[in-house]
Amino acid sequence: MKLSITIVNYNQKYFPSLCLGALKESKFKDFEVIVCDNHSSDESIQFLRKAAKTAAKAGPSENEIKLIESKKNLGYGAAHNKAAYEAWGQYLLILNTDITVEPETLGKMVEYMEKHGEIGILGPKLMYHNGTVQPSCRRDFKFFDLMIKRTFLKKIGKWKRRYQKYVMADFDHEKTQEVDLITGAFMMMPRKLFEKVGGFDERFFLFMEDFDLCRKVRGAGYKIVYFPQAVAKHYHKRLSEGWFLRLVFSRISWLHLVSAVKYFWKWR
């Protein structure tokens, strides 16, 4: 098995159907899909049960779909770890449910990984559904950079310049290049490396676990690379963005804050 794709679902409605449908149309076929469902209560779990059952009936000639049903919401990183534990592929693809791949995406990325053993994590160009590029890379940052990003400071003088540096406003999204950090929405890496660095740190329930994994991979001597020759579409809604006062009363914002504190305490 060349590739294992791990997906975490939690009440994602129709997105698992779009995601798995696109994977089925991939020209690269040597992969398995392992979905960990975090105790969903919407229609997505019914779809996943049916998809796993259908794949099982189809036999080993088809791309296998395994479904792990958690009895509680484990969080993003812990659920991916649980799925990865069942993986057999040489490479591991950590994938969001709200992403659809192009037919050539998986093949291009596996081929590039095969040729570049120094790469620890490879990320594609992510496109929003309206056709614009999603900024999916970040430079190493400080806690105050997160505060700037969520307040009016990002529009003022030196704070604006600092914000633009953090979000890589100067980044060339058409050039393959090494980066500091890459979003956890789509990460391909050697499975043995994922195991070597301990997978995702499960102390992060949601947010920052992807940047933490990047730091661990770099610490192990590998590169994080952005690879725009491979493209995927991200039906993305930013959970942690918004006006500051509105965010103060948001549970998602507090989860993000807690994860940020843990992240900077760990990497201080």
N, C-alpha and C positions, 0 to 999 in steps of 0.2 A: 504494500500500500504506500503510495507516494504522499498523499495529502489527507489530513484529518481536519475537518471544518467544525469548530465548536461555536454554537449559537446559544445565547441565553434569551429566554422569553419570559416576559411578565406582563400579561394583559396587553399585548401588542395588536390585538384585533386582526386585521387582514394582512399585516406586514409579513408574518411567517409564510403566508401563501405566495406573496410576491417574491420574497427572498429565495425560497426553495424552487419556485418556478423558474427563476433566472438561472439558478445553479443547474437545473435539469437541462437547460439549453446550452450549457458550457461545452465547448469543443474538447476541453480537457476532461477526461472521464475517470481518471484513477484517483478517486477520492471517496471518503465516507463523510457523513454528516452526523454529528452528535449534538442533540438539543437538550439543554437542561432547562426545564420549565420551573420557574420560581413560584409555584402554587397559584397559577392563573385562575381566574374565575370568569373570563369572557370567552368568546367563541374561538379564540386562538388555540386553546388547549384541545378542543374538539377536532379542529383541523389537524393538529400535530399528531394526535392519536390515530386518526385515519391515515395520515401520510406514512407514519411508521408501520402501521399494519399492512398497508398496500405494498410498501417496499419489502417487507418481510416475505410476503406472498410471491413477489416477483423473483426472488431467488438471488444468488450471489453474482449473477451477471449484471445486475443493476446496481446503481449507487445506493449503498445502504444508508438508511436513516434510523438512528437509534434515539429513543426518547427516554430521558430520565425525568421523572416527576418528583420534585422535592415536596415535602410536606409543609415547608415554610419558605418564605422569601430569604434566600441565603445572601443576597447581594450580588453585584455584578461579578466581581473577581472570584469569589468563592464558588459560584455556579460554573464559571468557566473552568476553574480548577477541577471541579467534579466531572465535567464533561471530558476534559483533557486526560483524566485518569483512565478513561475508557478508550483512548485513542491509540491507533497502531501506525499511523502515517509517519513517514520520515520528516515531513514538515507539518506544522500546525498553523491553521488559519483561524484567528480569533475574529469573529464577524458579528456585526449587529444585525438584528432582524430587519431593520429598516433600510437595508442596503441591497441593491441588485447589481450583479456583475454583468459585464459584457461577455459575449461568447469566448473572446480571446483572453480575458483577464487572468484567469487562473493559470493557463498555460504559459503566458508571458512571465508571470511572477515566479512560478516554479523553475522555469528555464533560467531566469536571471539568478535565482538563489543557487542553482546548481553550479553556475559559473563563478560565483563570488562567495567563497567560503568564509570570508571575513565579515559578512553581513549577519548581524544578529536579529534584526527586525527590518522587514521591508514593507513599505506602505505605498499604495497607488495614489493616483490623482482622484480625489473625490469630487463629484459634481452634484450640486443641488439639482432638484427636479426641474428648476427653471433654466438650467443650462449654465449657470455661473459656477465658478470654482469655489469649493469650500476650503478655507485656510485650515489645513489639517496638521500643520507642524508648528512647533513653538521653540523658542530659545529658552535655555535655563533662566529661571526667573526667581524673584523674591516675593514674599508675602504682600508687600506694598503694591507690587504690580497687579495683583488680583484686585486690590481695593481701587486702584486707578481705573481698571477695566470696567468696574461696576458703578462708577460715579462720574460726575461732570468733569472731573479732573482730566479725563482722557481727551478733552477738547481744548485744554489750556496749555499754551507755551511748552515749557520743558517737560511737563507731565504728558502732553500729547506725543512728544518725540519719544519719551520713554515707553509709552503705550504702543506706539507703532513699531518700536524695536522688539518688544515682547511678542506681539502678534505677527511679526515678520512681514510688515507691510511692503518691504523691499524685496520680498522673495520671488524668484522666478519659478513659476509653477510649470514651466515647460522643460526644465532642466533636471536631470537626475543628479542628486547631490546628497551628501551626508548632512544630517540634522541632529539637533540635541534630543528633541522629543517629538513623538508622533501620536496622533489620537488612537485610542483603543477601539475605535469603530471598525477598523480593518487593519489587522497586523498579521503578517506571515513570518514565521520563524522556525528554525529547526526544533523539533519536538524535544530532543535530548537537551538542548540549551534551555528550553522552558523548564524542564525538570531540574536541570543543574542549578538554576538561580532560584528555584523554589516556587515557580509560577507566580501568580498574583498574591500579593500580601493581603490576606483576608481581614486584616484590621481595617481596611478601607471598604466600607459597605457600598458606597457609590461615589464616584469621582476620585481622581488623582491616582487610582490604581494603575492606570495605563502609563502615566509619567513615571511612577515609581518603578514599573517594570522596565521602562527604557533606561532608567538610571542603573538598575541592577545589571542589565545586559551590557551597557557601556563599561560598568565596573568589572565585568568578566572579560573585557578586552575585545568586544565586538562593536560593529558599527550599526547605527540607525540610518537607514537610507530611504529617501523619497524617490519613487520610481513612476514618473508620469506617463510612461509608455503604456502602463496598465491603467485602466479607467473603471470606476464603479460609480453608480448613482446613489446618492444618500438622501432619503426622504426625511430630512432632519429638522427637528424642532429643538432649539437650544433651551435646555431645562434650567440652566443656571443664569440666564441673562434676564435683563429687565431693569426698570427704574428702581433705584436704591431703596426707597421707602416701601415699595411694593415687595421687594425681595426680603425685607426684614421679617415679614409675616409669612414667608413661604417655607414649607417644610423642606423642599428641595434645596433652598438656599442654605438652610441650617445644616443639611447633610453635606453640602459642598464646603461650608465653613469648617465643620468638624474634620472632614477629610484633609482640608488644607492645613489645619493646625497639626494633624498627625504627620502629614507629609514633611512640613518644615521642621518639626521636632525630630523626625527620623533623619533628615538629611542636613541638619544644622551644622 
